[in-house]
Amino acid sequence: MQRKGLISVNKQELVTTISKLTGITQKTVNAIITVTLEEITETVAEGDKVVLVGFGSFERKNRSAREGRNPKTGEVMEIPARQVPAFSAGKLFKDAVASGKFPEENRVDYHKRLHQS
């Protein structure tokens, strides 16, 4: 997936790219992505942390109650405490973003790996 600029990639584009790179059907890739996202969401919602080494970690954090203002009226209001999802990028992800490209030495040739005997 070679992209430049402020382009957004949606789930179907990821499914298509992963299917092409791996030789796995789009239906199977879609199911894998869906289940992965559901499991990450459920795990974090239950208060546990999900760590994907090199990519990053997902966790639930507490946001304290605070005072805010109603943007329409300017009236002071209390914003209640709540729990929010948080993501911390891993080293490989940070390095790739900083350099503008994924390091070739970390790239896996999935097609070759899947078809090795």
CYANA upper distance limits for C-alpha pairs under 8 A (distance plus 0.5 A):
  1 MET  CA     17 THR  CA      7.16
  3 ARG  CA      7 ILE  CA      7.66
  9 VAL  CA     13 GLU  CA      6.72
  9 VAL  CA     14 LEU  CA      7.57
 10 ASN  CA     14 LEU  CA      7.01
 11 LYS  CA     15 VAL  CA      6.67
 12 GLN  CA     16 THR  CA      6.62
 12 GLN  CA     30 ASN  CA      8.32
 13 GLU  CA     17 THR  CA      6.66
 14 LEU  CA     18 ILE  CA      6.49
 15 VAL  CA     19 SER  CA      6.47
 15 VAL  CA     26 GLN  CA      6.45
 15 VAL  CA     29 VAL  CA      6.33
 15 VAL  CA     30 ASN  CA      6.27
 15 VAL  CA     33 ILE  CA      8.39
 16 THR  CA     20 LYS  CA      6.75
 16 THR  CA     26 GLN  CA      6.75
 17 THR  CA     21 LEU  CA      6.68
 18 ILE  CA     22 THR  CA      6.48
 18 ILE  CA     24 ILE  CA      8.28
 18 ILE  CA     29 VAL  CA      7.57
 19 SER  CA     23 GLY  CA      5.89
 19 SER  CA     24 ILE  CA      5.53
 19 SER  CA     25 THR  CA      6.22
 19 SER  CA     26 GLN  CA      5.92
 19 SER  CA     29 VAL  CA      6.90
 20 LYS  CA     24 ILE  CA      7.94
 21 LEU  CA    110 TYR  CA      6.82
 21 LEU  CA    111 HIS  CA      6.60
 22 THR  CA    110 TYR  CA      5.81
 22 THR  CA    111 HIS  CA      5.54
 22 THR  CA    114 LEU  CA      7.71
 23 GLY  CA    111 HIS  CA      7.09
 24 ILE  CA     28 THR  CA      7.14
 24 ILE  CA     29 VAL  CA      7.07
 25 THR  CA     29 VAL  CA      6.76
 26 GLN  CA     30 ASN  CA      6.41
 27 LYS  CA     31 ALA  CA      6.79
 28 THR  CA     32 ILE  CA      6.70
 29 VAL  CA     33 ILE  CA      6.67
 30 ASN  CA     34 THR  CA      6.55
 31 ALA  CA     35 VAL  CA      6.59
 32 ILE  CA     36 THR  CA      6.52
 33 ILE  CA     37 LEU  CA      6.65
 34 THR  CA     38 GLU  CA      6.64
 35 VAL  CA     39 GLU  CA      6.55
 36 THR  CA     40 ILE  CA      6.69
 37 LEU  CA     41 THR  CA      6.55
 38 GLU  CA     42 GLU  CA      6.54
 39 GLU  CA     43 THR  CA      6.43
 40 ILE  CA     44 VAL  CA      6.62
 40 ILE  CA     50 VAL  CA      7.05
 40 ILE  CA     58 PHE  CA      8.12
 41 THR  CA     45 ALA  CA      6.44
 42 GLU  CA     46 GLU  CA      6.70
 43 THR  CA     47 GLY  CA      7.17
 43 THR  CA     48 ASP  CA      5.98
 43 THR  CA     49 LYS  CA      7.43
 43 THR  CA     50 VAL  CA      7.61
 44 VAL  CA     48 ASP  CA      5.56
 44 VAL  CA     49 LYS  CA      6.31
 44 VAL  CA     50 VAL  CA      7.48
 44 VAL  CA     58 PHE  CA      7.28
 44 VAL  CA     59 GLU  CA      5.82
 44 VAL  CA     60 ARG  CA      6.17
 44 VAL  CA     85 PRO  CA      7.80
 45 ALA  CA     60 ARG  CA      7.31
 47 GLY  CA     59 GLU  CA      7.58
 47 GLY  CA     60 ARG  CA      6.28
 48 ASP  CA     59 GLU  CA      6.99
 48 ASP  CA     60 ARG  CA      7.81
 49 LYS  CA     57 SER  CA      7.45
 49 LYS  CA     58 PHE  CA      6.26
 49 LYS  CA     59 GLU  CA      5.10
 49 LYS  CA     60 ARG  CA      7.80
 50 VAL  CA     57 SER  CA      5.96
 50 VAL  CA     58 PHE  CA      5.64
 50 VAL  CA     59 GLU  CA      7.02
 51 VAL  CA     56 GLY  CA      6.57
 51 VAL  CA     57 SER  CA      4.77
 51 VAL  CA     58 PHE  CA      7.04
 52 LEU  CA     56 GLY  CA      5.86
 52 LEU  CA     57 SER  CA      6.44
 53 VAL  CA     57 SER  CA      8.29
 53 VAL  CA     90 GLY  CA      7.21
 54 GLY  CA     89 ALA  CA      8.48
 54 GLY  CA     90 GLY  CA      5.24
 54 GLY  CA     91 LYS  CA      6.05
 54 GLY  CA     92 LEU  CA      5.28
 54 GLY  CA     93 PHE  CA      6.77
 55 PHE  CA     89 ALA  CA      6.52
 55 PHE  CA     90 GLY  CA      5.15
 55 PHE  CA     91 LYS  CA      7.60
 55 PHE  CA     92 LEU  CA      6.71
 55 PHE  CA     93 PHE  CA      5.65
 56 GLY  CA     87 PHE  CA      7.41
 56 GLY  CA     88 SER  CA      5.90
 56 GLY  CA     89 ALA  CA      4.66
 56 GLY  CA     90 GLY  CA      4.52
 56 GLY  CA     91 LYS  CA      8.25
 56 GLY  CA     93 PHE  CA      7.81
 57 SER  CA     87 PHE  CA      6.12
 57 SER  CA     88 SER  CA      5.78
 57 SER  CA     89 ALA  CA      7.08
 57 SER  CA     90 GLY  CA      7.66
 58 PHE  CA     85 PRO  CA      7.59
 58 PHE  CA     86 ALA  CA      6.20
 58 PHE  CA     87 PHE  CA      5.10
 58 PHE  CA     88 SER  CA      7.14
 59 GLU  CA     85 PRO  CA      6.36
 59 GLU  CA     86 ALA  CA      5.82
 59 GLU  CA     87 PHE  CA      7.05
 60 ARG  CA     83 GLN  CA      6.93
 60 ARG  CA     84 VAL  CA      6.17
 60 ARG  CA     85 PRO  CA      5.18
 60 ARG  CA     86 ALA  CA      6.43
 61 LYS  CA     83 GLN  CA      6.06
 61 LYS  CA     84 VAL  CA      5.92
 61 LYS  CA     85 PRO  CA      6.71
 61 LYS  CA     86 ALA  CA      6.95
 62 ASN  CA     81 ALA  CA      7.80
 62 ASN  CA     82 ARG  CA      6.44
 62 ASN  CA     83 GLN  CA      5.02
 62 ASN  CA     84 VAL  CA      6.84
 63 ARG  CA     81 ALA  CA      6.02
 63 ARG  CA     82 ARG  CA      5.82
 63 ARG  CA     83 GLN  CA      6.33
 63 ARG  CA     84 VAL  CA      7.34
 64 SER  CA     80 PRO  CA      7.81
 64 SER  CA     81 ALA  CA      5.04
 64 SER  CA     82 ARG  CA      7.28
 65 ALA  CA     78 GLU  CA      7.70
 65 ALA  CA     79 ILE  CA      6.07
 65 ALA  CA     80 PRO  CA      5.01
 65 ALA  CA     81 ALA  CA      4.42
 65 ALA  CA     82 ARG  CA      7.94
 66 ARG  CA     78 GLU  CA      6.51
 66 ARG  CA     79 ILE  CA      5.71
 66 ARG  CA     80 PRO  CA      7.16
 66 ARG  CA     81 ALA  CA      7.85
 67 GLU  CA     76 VAL  CA      7.38
 67 GLU  CA     77 MET  CA      6.33
 67 GLU  CA     78 GLU  CA      5.22
 67 GLU  CA     79 ILE  CA      6.24
 68 GLY  CA     76 VAL  CA      6.28
 68 GLY  CA     77 MET  CA      5.78
 68 GLY  CA     78 GLU  CA      6.60
 68 GLY  CA     79 ILE  CA      6.78
 69 ARG  CA     73 THR  CA      8.44
 69 ARG  CA     74 GLY  CA      5.88
 69 ARG  CA     75 GLU  CA      5.89
 69 ARG  CA     76 VAL  CA      4.99
 69 ARG  CA     77 MET  CA      6.05
 70 ASN  CA     74 GLY  CA      5.47
 70 ASN  CA     75 GLU  CA      5.78
 70 ASN  CA     76 VAL  CA      6.99
 70 ASN  CA     77 MET  CA      7.25
 71 PRO  CA     75 GLU  CA      8.37
 89 ALA  CA     93 PHE  CA      6.63
 89 ALA  CA     94 LYS  CA      6.63
 90 GLY  CA     94 LYS  CA      6.61
 91 LYS  CA     95 ASP  CA      6.48
 92 LEU  CA     96 ALA  CA      6.59
 93 PHE  CA     97 VAL  CA      6.71
 94 LYS  CA     98 ALA  CA      6.57
 95 ASP  CA     99 SER  CA      6.63
 96 ALA  CA    100 GLY  CA      6.33
 96 ALA  CA    101 LYS  CA      5.66
 96 ALA  CA    102 PHE  CA      5.34
 96 ALA  CA    103 PRO  CA      7.12
 97 VAL  CA    101 LYS  CA      7.08
 97 VAL  CA    102 PHE  CA      8.25
102 PHE  CA    106 ASN  CA      8.12
102 PHE  CA    107 ARG  CA      8.03
103 PRO  CA    107 ARG  CA      7.27
109 ASP  CA    113 ARG  CA      6.70
110 TYR  CA    114 LEU  CA      6.46
111 HIS  CA    115 HIS  CA      6.85
112 LYS  CA    116 GLN  CA      6.71
